């Protein structure tokens, strides 16, 4: 049977996954949805419109032969996950579905005051967005529990890669070195996200969750200083968190402090990270950047 992937949300991670699958196997067929059609068509991807408010037109026909689904659309406060809310019935009809991946965040673990969490840690979200994500995870897993749908949960750290993250923000002049003592963040290179997702597709284990982070949680200032060194730039000036002009979303980001382990992607999926820490990741990005 031909493999067919549908991506609810053709964002950064989904597009990178499609590229990896193209490089691995040319027999894949790809489709997906965006809020609006992109200015530049995505090569080899049949693209549809889904705004998260109304069901996608002809959804049964669009999904009829799909074997794999990736969901990377954020949940909404009022309805939860919009894909599940609006297309629950269509997904339950799928006869050929082998794998469904839901991209969540490590935000479901909440604030742990710098302590470690792992794949067995029970989530305890401390922000409204974290609680919404946790609820969405549970709603998707209910499809596995009640209908044996092949649902997998991936809890992503902060994503970086080409044209996204601290290196591109630094070059664009919009990066601040914000200081909050004892603060850790876990991150992941987009290519390692794709590697982990494809490993799960090859070894599906419905109902399972995975922490998708690298091996080295680190403070944001440490990462920024490292990038500046790579670029032979002087360090950015330090700004205390209490004096920083940042968005409410970033305030939430800085309100949670934890270090996240990634044992399950290695032990169960056999993954060896291409970029085990920010040092390898940003070194490679700087070498490839103009």
Phi, psi and omega in degrees: 000135180290140180276132181227120181256131171245129180252114169281096187104106180260058181271199187301310182291318181296317180294324178292321177298316179301317180298318179296317180294323175301316183290329181280322189204115184283356183276353179293148168245143186233141171210166181181186184221153175227165174296319175222156179295135181294152178301322179246121181304145177276120187302131174066020178238120176284110192254135181236170179257131173213115184264001180080001181247325179236148178301148176292137180295139176058038185299322181298317179292320182297321185265358194304322184250014184291138177252338182221140178229135172243130178247117179229032178261133182291145176289160179248149184299323187273328186240357185077218181288121184292330178295311180293321181297319187259341186232021179307310184295319181296321180291322179295338180282345189292126182264339186252009185289123181255337188201136174226123180247129177249120179273110177253200181222160174290355175299342179294342179278347178070199180273125178243014177054039177087355179287166180276145166234157178225188184295340180266352182293133178285124179303145177213072185299142181246353176246160179298322179292322176296320179293322178296319177296315180298318178298318179296319176304312183295323178296318178292318180295336176297329176294325175291316185292321186262336184232006180057031175289141187281066185274134175230139182250132179236116182262103188271141168280194179292128186268136172220166180166194178303128176067016176211136177112195190292328179294311180293324177294323177296314181295330180275357178076024182239026180254134175245142175265094185268130184257122169222111189302135176076013184272130177241146170230147173253142185223171181206136176286142184300328179292328177285330172302311181298321178299318181292318180296317180292325176297321178293321177300324179284334181229065184297141177219077187307141181092353184273154174237151183223135170278123184251086182215165176274190189273351191228088170301143183207161177284153177298317178301322178299318180293315181297317178298321180296317179295318178299320177298317179300324183269001184057040177254153174293153179300148174290151176294142180281139178234121178297142182305326181287342180255357187280139174269095182229162184286161174304325178298317179292327175301318177297316180305314182280347180282349183244134187224114180202161172244133189245127176272157186232030189304321190293325179296332180275312187286322183265319185263351178070027184279134166248114186297136175291325181233086186291347174209172178299335183294311177295319183297309183283332174300315179295320180295319179295320180297326183271345186280151179291000000 
